[in-house]
Amino acid sequence: MQNFTHRDRPGQVCTIVDSPDPAWTPNDYTCTPPDVGMVKVRWSDDDSGELSWEYRAELRLTKSETPPD
């Protein structure tokens, strides 16, 4: 499982999740991406375990998981 960070959530990590469950958008839960390039993620600090949508291009591998050059 790979961990990612996002510039808007410093110090927090998430994992990309392949799940049929709905994920939170700014307005509602949806099963389909609200925009092209979005993926479902689970944030490590979210005790509810609910999924959220994030743009894949904005996620960065954590330093410990960055592949070597």
LINLINZI-V74591 format. One record per pair of residues at least 12 apart in sequence whose ideal C-beta (glycine too) atoms are under 10 Angstrom apart, sorted by the first residue. I is the first residue (numbers start at 1). J is the second residue. Records with the same first field share a line. If there is no record, write none. Layout:
# LINLINZI-V74591
I->J / J
This chain:
# LINLINZI-V74591
1->15 / 16 / 17 / 65
2->14 / 15 / 16 / 59 / 61 / 62 / 65
3->15 / 16 / 44 / 59 / 60 / 61 / 62 / 63 / 64 / 65
4->16 / 39 / 41 / 43 / 54 / 56 / 58 / 59 / 60 / 61 / 62 / 65
5->58 / 59 / 60 / 61 / 62 / 63
6->41 / 43 / 54 / 55 / 58 / 59 / 60
7->58 / 59 / 60
8->54 / 58
9->43 / 44 / 45 / 52 / 54
11->44 / 45
12->43 / 44 / 45 / 46
13->41 / 42 / 43 / 44 / 45 / 59 / 61 / 62 / 65
14->39 / 40 / 41 / 42 / 43 / 44 / 45 / 46 / 51 / 52 / 54 / 59 / 62
15->40 / 41 / 42 / 43 / 44 / 59
16->39 / 40 / 41 / 42 / 54 / 56 / 59
17->39 / 40 / 41 / 42 / 49 / 51 / 52
18->39 / 40
19->31 / 40 / 42 / 51
20->40
21->40 / 49 / 50 / 51
22->40 / 50 / 51 / 53
23->38 / 39 / 40 / 41 / 42 / 50 / 51 / 52 / 53 / 54
24->40 / 46 / 48 / 50 / 51 / 52 / 53
25->38 / 52 / 53
26->52 / 53
29->50 / 51 / 52 / 53
30->53
31->51
32->53
33->53 / 55 / 56
34->53
35->53 / 55
36->55 / 56
37->54 / 55 / 56 / 57 / 58
38->52 / 53 / 54 / 55 / 56 / 57 / 58
39->51 / 52 / 53 / 54 / 55 / 56 / 57 / 59
40->52 / 53 / 54
41->53 / 54 / 56 / 59
